[in-house]
Amino acid sequence: MLFQSPQFLFLFVATLGAYAAMRGDQGRLVALTLASLLFYAYAGWRDVILLAVLLVANHQLSRVTERLAGTRRGLYALWAAVLFNLAPLIFYKYLYFLMQIAAPAWGAELGVERYEIPLGSSFYTFLLIAYHIDIHHGLVKRERQFVRMVLFSTFFAHVAGPIMRARELLPQFDHLRPLDYAGLRAGSVFILLGLLKKVVVADQVAPLVDALFGRSQTEALSFFSAWGAGLGFGLQIYSDFSGYSDIALGLGLCFGIRLRRNFEYPYLARDPSDFWRRWHITLSEWFRDYVYIPLGGNRNGGAATLFNLAATMVLCGLWHGASWTFIVWGGIHAALLAFYHLCRRPLQALAPLPAVLTFLVAMIAWVFFRAGSLAEAGSIAGSMLAPDALGSAAEGWRCLGLALLLPGLQYVERLAMSDESALRAAWRGLPAWIKGGAAAAVAVLIVLHIHSQAVYIYFRF
């Protein structure tokens, strides 16, 4: 069920009505939980059964995790909980890929079927793993009310992120406030902004990106076309996923629930480390806290730090998909982070070179993220770095436009969202009828461009 679909609009309005009719925290909690389960049920019975089994099992496993927390036996229990939650993800998402790798050793193709990944499985798996780890380390207490744990794991607003921690979301369920105008107004602003990014930007640039990547399968792209593919997809995936995240944030605000912002203008990043503090923030923090730091972080010298960076980024790439293209995408970012780690001081003295380098390498890496094979990605990346032909003047201007548009749009977005900017101050000073007219114009623009079947990119993960 996509956020821009009529089905979701019906579910959202019905949930608002049910939530408003409830008078206490428990009733509001139940209304949101039932709506979230209906959201997952729409994806199919298999998804719901898997989710139900995981939730019941994790509710019981958390008893053991809490009781044995801080002990050696507790560490074994924690690993058991982690592996239990990873098992379905490995089966649905990675088994086919692993069998394809193993097939040459067996001397024949293995008859393993590629399964469709259950809705939201990558996200709620990481959420539940973090839940057990935090219980083990005493950062959060086990949730004893099953319905609260269900809502924490399945709240329909963040089915594809942000990856909320238990200590961030569960306390908000203690006092679910009634619907109010301020929350609905703030939520509507983020929902409109997210739909604007998704429907008017991401979905409109998608055909251009699809055409360029399609051409690359039969011919070598020119320099400008290749960069158009990378820059175009950079615009598409940011507008698509940050748009989704804004909608999620807005949906939460409508019910008085604050979700984390998942993007902070990543194409304005000062350096590679700053990029990952701004892009898919909750996933970056998850890998930092539960992979990079446990591996040793930067505590054991330069060589170990570089290894830990590489391992974390490769695993981050693999999380996005069971394909060598995602692994290479993670490896490219690992190499960039390692290079910056080794050359930090001279690079900082050459500002804005680190920012430009980060932006350009990120665009090259997006080619591997988007491509269907290493051969396709290698062909496009080769044309970006060692072109056989430049291409037409029109392609060059389009490429330059995209290169300026990506950071330019985010700069305007940052001004619009900053309470201290002159643009925001000017907006606050406008009469209410002008603000309402602007919001209505944006809504009409969205409706004119909406395509309810345009799937969010991160729903695949």
N, C-alpha and C positions, 0 to 999 in steps of 0.2 A: 504494500500500500504506500504510494508515493505521496509526499506532502502536498503536491500540487494537484492531486487527483480529486474528483468529486467524492469518492468513497471516504478519503481522509477528512475532507471538509465536513461531511455528515458526521463522522465519528467525533471530530473535534467539537462541533456545535453541540452534539448530544452529550458529550462529556462535560462541557461547560454548564449545560442545563442540569445534569445530575449532580455535579459538584456544588452548584449554587443552591440546590434543593436541600443539601445536607447541612446539618446544624452543628455537628461536632467533628473533631479531628478524625475519629475512627471512621465515620461515615464518608468523609472526604477522601480518606486513605483508601477505602474500599472502592469508591467511584473511580479513582485514578488507576487502581490495580486492575479492575475489571476492564477498563478501557485499554490498558496496556496489553492484557492477555488477548483481547479481541484483535488488537493490532497484529500480534504475532499469529493468531489463529487464521487471519486472512491469508497469510503466506502458505498455509497448508497444515494438515494434521501432523505430518512428520516433524515439522519444526516445533510444534506445541508439545508433542510427546517427549522429544529430546529435552526441551527446555524444562518441562515438568520433572523429569527424572533428575536432571542436574540440580534443580532448585531443592527438591526434597532431600537428595543425597547431601548437598552442601550444607543444608540446615542441620543435618545430623553430624556431618563431619566437623562442623565448626565447634560442636561440643567437645570433641576430642582435641582439636587444635587448641582450644582455650584451656582445657583441663591440664594438658601436658606442656603448655607454653613455657619456653625457657629451659626445657630439659632436653637431654639427648633423645629420649623417646619422642619428645615433642617435635624434634627435628625430623625424625623418621615419619611421624604423622603428617607433618607439613609437606614433605616430599610426596607422600602418598596422595594427599589432597591435590597437589599441583599436577601430578601425573594423571590422576583421575579426570581432572578438568581438561587436560590437554588431549586425552585419548580421543574424544569425538572429533576434535579439530584436526588431529593427525589423520584420522580415518577419512573424513570428508574432504579435507583440503590438501593433504600431502601424500596420501597413500599411493595415488596414481603416479605422482612425480617420483616418489622413491622407487616404485616398481619399474618405472622406465629407466631409471639409473641402474637398477640391479639387473635388468634384462640381459645386457651383454654378458654378464658373468654366468648366466644360466644358458647362454647360447641360443636363446629364442625369445620371442615376444611373450610377455606374461599376460594372460587374459584378465586384466583388472579393469573394472569399469570406472569411469570418471564420474564422481557423484557431485550433485549440486550442493553448494555450501549452504547450510541452514541460515536463515535471516539473522543477522547480528551476532553469529556465533563467535567470531573473532573478538568482538568487543566485550560480550558478557563473559567470555572465557578469561580475558585479561582482568576484568573487573573482579571476578570471583577469586582468581589467583591472588590478586593484591589484597583482597579481603582476608584470606587465610594468613598471608604473610604478616599483615598488620596486626592480626589477632595474636600471632605467635610472638611478635616483638612488643606486645603490650600497647600498641598505638591506638587500638580501638577494641571495644568489648563486643563479644558475640551478640548479634541481634537475636533476641529470644522470640519476638513475634514474627511468625512465618510470613504474614501478609506484608509486613514492612520490608522483609528481606526480598520478597517477590517484587515489590514495587522498586526497591533499590536496584534490582538486577534488570528489570524489564521496562522501566518508565519509557513510554513510547517516544518521548521527545528526543531521547539520546540513543536510539537504536544503533546508530553508526558513530557514536561519539558525541560529546567528549567522554573520555573514560574517567568517570567520577570515582573518587575514593569513598569508602564507607564513612570515614570521619567527616567528609564534606557534605554528603547527601543525607545520611540517616538522621542527624540532629534536626534537619529541616522538617522531618515528618512529625516532630513533637508538637509543633504548633502550625498546622496548615490553616492559614487565615482565609476568611471568606473572600469571594471575588470582590475586587475593588477597581475603581476607575483608573487609578494610577498604574496598577499592575497591568490591566488590559491595554492601556495606552502605550506603556513602555514595551510590552510584548508585541503589540501590533507594529510598532516601528521596526523592531528587529525582524519580524516575519516578513514585512514588506521589503526590507533591505535584502533579506536572504532570497526571496522570490525574484527580486530584481536581478540579483547576481546570477541566479540559476537560469531563469527563463529568458531574460533579455540579453545576457552576456554569454554564459556557458553554452546554452543550447543553440545560440545563433552562430557561434564560432565553431561548434562541433562539426558541421558539414565540411568546412574548409579543412579542418584537421584530418577528418576521415579521408577526404579526397587526396591530400598530400601523402598520408601514410599508405593509402591504397596504391597510388602511383609508384611509390618506392618499391613495391613488390615486383614490378615489371620493368622499371627503368631507374637509372641513377638520377637522383634529383640534382638540380643546380644548387649552387651555394645559397642563393636567396630563398629558394623553395625549401631547402633543408632547414635553414634557420627559421623560415616561416612555420614549418611543422613543429619545431621545438618550442618557439615562442608562442605559437598558437595554442599548443597543448598546455604550456605554462599558464596562459590566461584561462583556458577552459577548466583545468583542474582546480585552480585557485578559486575561480568564481563558483564552480560547482560545489566544492567541499566547504569553503568558507560560507557560501550561501546556505548550504544545509545546516552548518553550525550556527549561523545567525537565526535561522528558523527554529532550531532546537532551543536556543537561548530564549527566543521570544515565546515559544510555547510554554517553557518553564515559568517565565515571568507572569504569564496570564494566570497561572495557578499559585503564584507566590513562591515558586521554587527557583532558586538561583543556580544555574549551571555555569561551569567554567567557560570563559572565552577560549576558543581553540586556535585562534589566529590573531597575530598582532603585526600585520603588514609585513610579511616575510620578505617581499621583494625590495624592501627598504633596509634590509639587514646590513650591518656594518662589516660583518665577516662571517665565515662558515659557522662558528659557534653561535653567533647571534641569530643566524638563520634558523637553527634548530631550537632556539628559545622562542621563536615566533611562528614556526610552521607546525601544525598539528601538536600543539603545546602539551596536551595531556598524554599523548602517546610518547612524545620525546621524554617527558618526565617519568613515565612508566619505565621506559628502557633505562633511563639514568638510575632510577632508584632500585629497580629489581634485577637489572642485568649488569650495567656498567660498574656501579659501586660495589655490589657483591663480588664481582670479578677482581676487584682491587682498585678500580678507578685510577687515579693518578698518584697513588700512595707508594708504588714500588719501583719508581724509576722510569726513565724515558721509554725504554724498550717495552716494558710491561704496559705502560700507558697506551702506547701505539697499538699493541695487540688488543687491549681491552676496547679501544675505540673501534678497531676493525671488526672484532667479533660482534660488538653491539650493533654496528651499522649493517653488517651482513644479516644478522638476525632480524633487524628491523625491515630490511628488504624482503627477507623470506616471509615475514609476517604478512606482507601485502599480497603475496601470491606464491604458489608453488611453481616457480619458473626460473630459469637461469637469468632471464632479463631483469627480474626483481633483485636477484642476488647481485648482478653487476651494478644495478642502480645503487644499491646499498654500498657496494665496494667503491664506486666513484665518490660518493659522499665521504666514505671512510678515508680515501686517499686525500681528498681536499682538506678534511679535518686534520689529518696527520701532517700534511704539508704546512698548514697554518700553525699547528702546534710547534713544529720545528723552526719555522721562520717568522714567528709572531712579531718580534721586535723590529726587524727591518721592514716588514710589511706594514706595520702600524705607522711607521715613519713616512710611508708612501701613500697615505690616504688621499683619494678614495679608492686606490687600487684594490684593497681587499674586498670592498663592496662590489666593485665591477667584476672581479674574478669570481666571487661567490655567485653573482647573478648569472654570468655566462656559463659556468660549470653546471649550475642547477638546470639551465635550459638544455644543455647537452644530456644531462642525466635523465631529464624527462622523456627523451626519445626512447631510452631503454625501458622506462616505466610503461610507456604507451605501446611500444612495438609488440607484435605477436611472436617474434623470434629474434634470436641474436643476430641472424643474418640480416634481417630487415633493419634492426637498430644499428648494426655496424655499417650498413650502406648509407643510412641517413647521417650518422655521426661522421663518417668518412667525408661526405660532401660538405659538412659543416666545417671540418678542420682542413681538408685537402681537396678543394673543389676542382672538378674538371671543367666546369663552366659557371659563370656568375649568374646567368639568367637574365630576364628582361628587366627594364627599368621599372615597370609596374610592380614586379615582384620585389624589387629592391625597396621601393617606397612603402609597399605593404609591410615588408619585414621591419623597416625602420619605424613605421607607425606602431607595430606591435611592441617593439623594443622600448618605445617611449610610453606606450599605453600601460604596460604592466606596472611599473613603479608610479606612473602618473596617477592612475586610478586609485592606488593605495594611498598616495599622498593626500588626495582629495578626501578619501574615506577617513583618513586619520584626522584631518581638519574638521570634518563633519561630526566625528564622534568625540572630539576633545572638548571638554567643558570650558577650557581656557582659550579656545581659538576665536578669532574675530568672526569667522563664518558662523560658528555656533551662537555667538552673542547676537549677530544680526538676525539669525533665524528666530531666536527667542523674542526679539523685538517686533516681529511681524504680527499683524492682526490675526485672530483665530480663523477668520474666513479664508485668508490666504493660505495658511497652513493646511486647513482642511481641503482646499482646492488642490494644493500640491499633492497631498496624500491620495486624493481621488484620481488625479492624473497619473500617478505612479501605478495605482491599482488598475486603471484602464489599460495602461501600457503593458502590464503583466498579463492581463486577460487576453489582449490581442495577440500576444506571442506564446501563450501557454500551450504546452503539449504534454498531456497528462501521462504519456508513456515514456517520457525522457528520464531514464533511470539515473539516479545519483551514482557517480563513479564509485564512491566508497561503499555503496550497498553490496558491491561484488566481493568485498573483503571481510 
